[in-house]
Amino acid sequence: IEVLREGGEYHLKGLSFFVPLRHRHPGETYGVFLIEPKRIAFITDTLFFPQLIDAYQGAEVLVINVVRAGERKDHIQHLTLSDAEALIEGIRPQRAILTHFGMTMLQAKPWEVAERLTQRTGCEVLAARDGMSVSL
């Protein structure tokens, strides 16, 4: 058992990853940045803050928890659809995968949202679904 810490680097059976920074969420949450074999970043539950863009710079694949489709509310510390778009535009991954949807995202039809984001950002954006697997 290893306790994750901001700035920590970890190695497990050939898998290397680091935890760039603590996220802003009522619980202690961190994203994870896999280094090998491909640079894959997971941005978990958090309120948006600009340092996220720098922390996950260089990700080839970006997986983002996008709970809300509506406007950002600071008392609800989860990413919104507009936050996800800002992250994709700032980080510029080859592919982004949206996941961890709340009701407003589900009502917005995530597969359609992903298609619109693909058109607006020029990045391939996918909406996760149960049982989905992605070839890297």
C-alpha positions as CSV (number, residue, x, y, z in Angstrom):
1,I,0.0,0.0,0.0
2,E,1.4,3.4,-1.0
3,V,-0.1,6.7,0.0
4,L,-0.2,9.1,-3.0
5,R,1.3,12.5,-2.4
6,E,1.4,15.7,-4.5
7,G,4.6,15.5,-6.7
8,G,5.1,11.8,-5.9
9,E,6.5,9.4,-8.5
10,Y,5.6,5.7,-8.3
11,H,6.7,2.5,-10.0
12,L,4.7,-0.7,-10.0
13,K,5.5,-3.8,-12.1
14,G,6.9,-1.8,-15.1
15,L,4.2,0.9,-14.8
16,S,5.5,4.4,-14.0
17,F,3.3,7.3,-13.0
18,F,3.3,10.5,-11.0
19,V,0.9,12.6,-9.2
20,P,1.4,16.2,-10.3
21,L,-0.8,18.1,-7.8
22,R,-3.6,17.8,-5.3
23,H,-7.0,18.6,-6.8
24,R,-9.5,21.0,-5.3
25,H,-12.3,18.8,-4.0
26,P,-13.8,18.3,-0.5
27,G,-12.2,14.9,-0.3
28,E,-8.4,14.4,-0.9
29,T,-8.2,13.7,-4.7
30,Y,-5.3,13.5,-7.1
31,G,-5.0,13.0,-10.8
32,V,-2.5,10.5,-12.2
33,F,-0.1,10.9,-15.1
34,L,1.1,7.6,-16.6
35,I,4.5,7.8,-18.2
36,E,4.9,4.5,-19.9
37,P,4.1,3.1,-22.4
38,K,2.1,6.2,-23.4
39,R,1.6,9.5,-21.6
40,I,-1.9,9.2,-20.3
41,A,-3.4,11.7,-17.8
42,F,-6.4,11.1,-15.6
43,I,-8.0,14.2,-14.2
44,T,-10.3,13.1,-11.4
45,D,-12.8,15.0,-9.3
46,T,-11.8,18.7,-8.9
47,L,-12.9,22.2,-9.2
48,F,-11.2,23.8,-12.3
49,F,-8.1,25.9,-11.6
50,P,-5.6,27.0,-14.2
51,Q,-2.6,25.0,-12.8
52,L,-4.4,21.8,-14.0
53,I,-3.4,22.8,-17.6
54,D,0.3,23.0,-16.7
55,A,0.3,19.9,-14.5
56,Y,-1.0,17.7,-17.3
57,Q,0.9,19.3,-20.2
58,G,2.3,16.7,-22.5
59,A,-0.5,14.1,-22.1
60,E,-1.2,12.2,-25.3
61,V,-4.4,10.8,-23.9
62,L,-6.5,12.8,-21.4
63,V,-9.2,11.2,-19.4
64,I,-11.4,13.8,-17.6
65,N,-14.2,13.4,-15.0
66,V,-16.9,15.7,-16.3
67,V,-19.7,15.7,-13.8
68,R,-21.7,18.8,-14.9
69,A,-22.8,20.2,-18.3
70,G,-24.0,23.5,-16.8
71,E,-22.2,26.5,-15.5
72,R,-19.4,26.3,-12.9
73,K,-20.5,26.7,-9.3
74,D,-17.6,27.0,-6.9
75,H,-19.5,25.3,-4.1
76,I,-19.8,22.2,-6.4
77,Q,-16.2,21.1,-6.8
78,H,-16.5,19.2,-10.0
79,L,-15.5,19.9,-13.6
80,T,-18.1,21.2,-16.1
81,L,-18.2,20.8,-19.8
82,S,-16.7,24.2,-20.4
83,D,-13.9,23.3,-18.0
84,A,-13.2,20.1,-20.0
85,E,-13.1,22.2,-23.2
86,A,-10.6,24.6,-21.6
87,L,-8.4,21.7,-20.4
88,I,-8.5,20.1,-23.9
89,E,-7.6,23.3,-25.6
90,G,-4.8,24.1,-23.1
91,I,-3.2,20.6,-22.9
92,R,-3.8,19.7,-26.6
93,P,-3.8,15.9,-26.2
94,Q,-4.2,13.6,-29.3
95,R,-7.3,12.1,-27.7
96,A,-9.6,13.1,-24.8
97,I,-12.1,10.8,-23.1
98,L,-14.9,12.3,-21.1
99,T,-16.2,10.1,-18.2
100,H,-17.8,10.2,-14.7
101,F,-21.0,11.9,-15.9
102,G,-23.6,13.5,-13.6
103,M,-27.3,13.8,-14.6
104,T,-26.8,17.1,-16.5
105,M,-24.1,15.5,-18.6
106,L,-26.2,12.4,-19.3
107,Q,-29.2,14.6,-20.3
108,A,-26.9,16.6,-22.7
109,K,-26.1,13.3,-24.5
110,P,-22.4,12.8,-23.9
111,W,-21.8,11.2,-27.4
112,E,-23.1,14.4,-29.0
113,V,-21.2,16.6,-26.6
114,A,-18.0,14.7,-27.5
115,E,-18.6,15.2,-31.3
116,R,-19.1,19.0,-30.8
117,L,-15.9,19.2,-28.7
118,T,-14.0,17.3,-31.4
119,Q,-15.2,19.9,-34.0
120,R,-14.4,22.9,-31.8
121,T,-11.0,21.7,-30.5
122,G,-9.6,19.7,-33.3
123,C,-8.8,16.9,-30.8
124,E,-10.5,13.5,-31.0
125,V,-13.0,13.5,-28.0
126,L,-14.8,10.4,-27.0
127,A,-17.6,10.0,-24.4
128,A,-17.0,6.9,-22.2
129,R,-19.7,4.3,-21.9
130,D,-20.0,1.2,-19.8
131,G,-17.8,-1.6,-21.1
132,M,-15.9,0.6,-23.4
133,S,-12.3,-0.2,-24.3
134,V,-9.9,2.1,-26.2
135,S,-6.9,1.0,-28.2
136,L,-3.9,3.0,-27.4
